[in-house]
């Protein structure tokens, strides 16, 4: 049973070797911790025997209290905490920190299973958050155990989207959601919840490569190939990457130079070439690779082995993403590893672009929403010139712009998601390439502005990788990945307009 103290009792413990402080009615004995305090002894000495709540929340995130809970010795008698400790799996109560359906507003899109699903997914993600952040900081490869936890919970498969494969491979989804009821709104929730980790590098290292590569096997591989590869990847036992981009060709897929030549007996392809900026590539066991064959472009599944070499590429985000330079030197690939039809690989390459870009939209909007929440909280607890930041009109103006931008893009994403749920793949390909491209363009412009305003609100903390501003620092350092990967902003803008031009009525005049 926790002990209780009066404030007068706490005041008496204010000397060296005997220092107590109060943080929101909880009493902590800092006597042994003072020499270990990362911020030095002075802040603790200043508040010895006093209430340090305001000072603490001006310098630390709430999670620090959980980390050092062993120093808590009791509570203040007859007083109730004024600050809520966020419970595992709980929703935020900060305005606009969650999308409107989870803030008490009506929605035509979400059903009971979506609410149940988010609760279950958030609990899993909360349990794994600290470990995910540790990989992002150290740059280490997300461990096999970490990947297999995600696999066992059904979350690796959930990142691929709805489909017959969920039932075929007996995937158990969080919240008891049945494979046949799983839709793109469920998948949207998965990407949003993973984005809440605030670790873009680890996020991409875990699912970035898999999400864009495994569909090439699911949709174009032989039954034998699917039976071998899909369970290994979805369980987290093996990792996979999409290898298309080259040093010579990024968005210009038609000019790829990697080659595949058949052996005289017709049993193998011999692959030579290099790929660059391959997400998850440094960790991957399998590569879905675009190569040039005799009469066109072809997709092959290549297993790591003799002749396959990967080297890490240092980028703006964490090495935990596994971004790699991949070399294929006389790699022998069985013809059974052909994905789709020889010389018709461009269709395989293009088949998942809409989904890839939509995935980036869902994660990007949640990344921006997380920044809104952090800025709103910080503006309420940070004091400058004798006032809270939120009391300054210029800060409220920045928040207004941020909120309006996030909500606008998010509602467009929800509309696109609804179309995906109610269109066949063929209809999606015909109608959604343009809107998704334009929404991606708008999303990354929004992220640019959000990151800029958030940095100004957080000040020096926004350029510090740890502590109060860590999520803002991560956003401003990595949002450009969304503006370049999956189709650069300029190409997305042009694609969107060109798609609209296809349906421009010939008789339209001013």
PyMOL commands that set and color helices and strands:
alter all, ss='L'
color gray80, all
select helices_A, chain A and resi 7-11+34-36+42-47+53-57+63-67+69-71+100-102+112-138+144-152+155-158+165-168+174-176+179-181+184-195+200-220+223-234+253-255+319-321+335-337+345-351+353-381+389-391+393-421+425-463+467-484+489-502
alter helices_A, ss='H'
color red, helices_A
select strands_A, chain A and resi 3-5+14-15+18-23+26-29+72-76+240-243+259-262+268-278+286-293+296-303+308-312+324-334+338-339+383-384+387-388
alter strands_A, ss='S'
color yellow, strands_A
deselect
rebuild
show_as cartoon
